[in-house]
């Protein structure tokens, strides 16, 4: 089984930087991201329509690299969580976590007994088709997996302290677009209402020994969230990285040619 170096780094107080992937599902994209220095990639199932077969291929492509595969599942349901872990994901991101009960269901679905109720299957993708002690594998999986709750609604903010207090939850991740919309200030990330919510979330993380997570698409915003104390950071997503790099290069080439 792949050791979760990202989780250990975060436990030790460090910062982990990765990316998110929404569009490119070639096995090579995982290796390319790893070569670029991504410590983790979050493969999205919420907005992409990617199937479990696609996720399985992407997780497999990460093995043998230094990048860990994580998956954002589309909903808080046992079969999404357990199957994604079984095909090789090192952790789960859960969108729209609003209540303690929802967060507990996530934890219960991801953890093997006695911490949870994940069904047992060994000698398959998640443990590298290996033999050995089932008990040891269960203990390692429970210890190493990363569980991320996205706080992206006003209700989630209201319950954030109780969610952060749960054993088994590792990271509270702000979904800034949905959160700002839920707070009535869509896209206004400098608005006092949004900033107050961010401060409350990161305080809950700090008070309960959890990590704050955030995806940013600009360096200015990235510097701001680092200063706020977020330590699990995603630099943009595959679509926007590609578009921005392509546009920058094409604009430069047109400039050399003296055309618009």
JORAMO-V63676 format. One record per backbone hydrogen bond with DSSP energy under -0.5 kcal/mol. NH is the residue of the N-H (numbers start at 1). CO is the residue of the C=O. E is the energy in kcal/mol with one decimal. If there is no record, write none. Layout:
NH:CO:E + NH:CO:E
This chain:
5:3:-1.5 + 8:4:-1.6 + 9:5:-2.2 + 10:6:-2.2 + 11:7:-2.6 + 12:8:-2.0 + 13:10:-1.6 + 14:9:-2.7 + 16:231:-2.7 + 18:233:-3.0 + 19:40:-1.7 + 20:236:-1.7 + 21:42:-2.6 + 25:23:-0.6 + 29:26:-1.6 + 30:26:-0.6 + 30:27:-0.7 + 31:27:-1.0 + 32:28:-2.5 + 33:29:-2.3 + 34:30:-2.1 + 35:31:-2.3 + 36:32:-1.5 + 37:34:-1.3 + 38:33:-2.2 + 39:17:-2.8 + 41:68:-2.3 + 42:19:-2.2 + 43:41:-0.7 + 43:70:-3.0 + 44:21:-2.4 + 45:72:-2.4 + 55:51:-2.1 + 56:52:-2.3 + 57:53:-2.0 + 58:54:-2.3 + 59:55:-2.7 + 60:56:-2.3 + 61:57:-2.0 + 62:58:-1.0 + 62:59:-0.7 + 63:59:-0.8 + 63:60:-0.8 + 65:62:-1.9 + 68:39:-2.2 + 70:41:-2.8 + 71:91:-1.6 + 72:43:-2.5 + 73:71:-0.7 + 73:93:-1.8 + 77:75:-2.0 + 80:77:-0.7 + 81:77:-1.9 + 82:78:-2.8 + 83:79:-1.2 + 84:80:-1.9 + 85:81:-1.9 + 86:82:-2.3 + 87:83:-1.8 + 88:85:-1.4 + 89:84:-1.9 + 90:69:-3.4 + 92:146:-2.1 + 93:71:-2.7 + 94:148:-2.9 + 95:73:-0.7 + 95:93:-0.5 + 97:150:-2.1 + 98:96:-0.6 + 103:99:-2.0 + 104:100:-2.8 + 105:101:-2.0 + 106:102:-1.9 + 107:103:-2.2 + 108:104:-3.0 + 109:105:-2.2 + 110:106:-1.4 + 111:107:-2.1 + 115:112:-1.0 + 116:112:-1.2 + 117:108:-3.2 + 118:111:-2.8 + 126:86:-1.4 + 127:124:-0.9 + 128:125:-1.9 + 129:124:-3.2 + 130:127:-1.3 + 137:133:-1.9 + 138:134:-2.5 + 139:135:-2.4 + 140:136:-2.4 + 141:137:-2.6 + 142:138:-2.5 + 143:139:-1.9 + 144:140:-3.1 + 145:141:-2.1 + 146:90:-1.6 + 147:145:-0.5 + 148:92:-3.0 + 148:146:-0.5 + 149:171:-2.7 + 150:94:-2.8 + 150:148:-0.5 + 151:149:-0.6 + 151:173:-2.3 + 152:150:-0.8 + 157:153:-1.9 + 158:154:-2.0 + 159:155:-1.4 + 160:157:-1.3 + 163:159:-2.1 + 164:160:-2.6 + 165:161:-1.2 + 166:163:-1.3 + 169:166:-1.2 + 170:147:-1.9 + 171:147:-1.9 + 172:211:-2.4 + 173:149:-2.7 + 173:171:-0.6 + 174:213:-2.3 + 175:151:-1.2 + 176:174:-1.0 + 179:175:-2.8 + 180:176:-2.5 + 181:177:-1.9 + 182:178:-2.7 + 183:179:-2.1 + 184:181:-1.3 + 185:180:-2.7 + 188:185:-2.2 + 189:187:-1.2 + 191:188:-1.5 + 195:191:-2.8 + 196:192:-2.5 + 197:193:-1.6 + 198:194:-2.5 + 199:195:-2.5 + 200:196:-2.0 + 201:197:-2.3 + 202:198:-2.5 + 203:199:-1.9 + 204:200:-2.0 + 205:201:-2.1 + 206:202:-2.4 + 207:203:-2.8 + 208:204:-1.4 + 209:206:-0.7 + 210:205:-2.9 + 211:170:-2.3 + 213:172:-2.5 + 214:232:-1.9 + 215:174:-0.5 + 216:234:-2.4 + 222:218:-2.2 + 223:219:-2.6 + 224:220:-1.8 + 225:221:-2.3 + 226:222:-2.0 + 227:223:-2.2 + 228:224:-1.4 + 229:225:-0.7 + 229:226:-1.0 + 230:225:-2.2 + 231:212:-1.8 + 232:212:-2.1 + 233:16:-2.9 + 233:231:-0.6 + 234:214:-2.5 + 235:18:-3.2 + 235:233:-0.5 + 236:216:-2.3 + 236:234:-1.1 + 238:20:-1.5 + 241:237:-2.5 + 242:238:-2.1 + 243:239:-2.5 + 244:240:-2.7 + 245:241:-2.3 + 246:242:-2.6 + 247:243:-2.9 + 248:244:-2.4 + 249:245:-2.2 + 250:246:-2.7 + 251:247:-2.8 + 252:248:-1.9 + 253:249:-2.3 + 254:250:-2.4 + 255:251:-2.0 + 256:252:-2.3 + 257:253:-1.7 + 258:254:-0.6 + 258:255:-0.9 + 259:254:-2.8
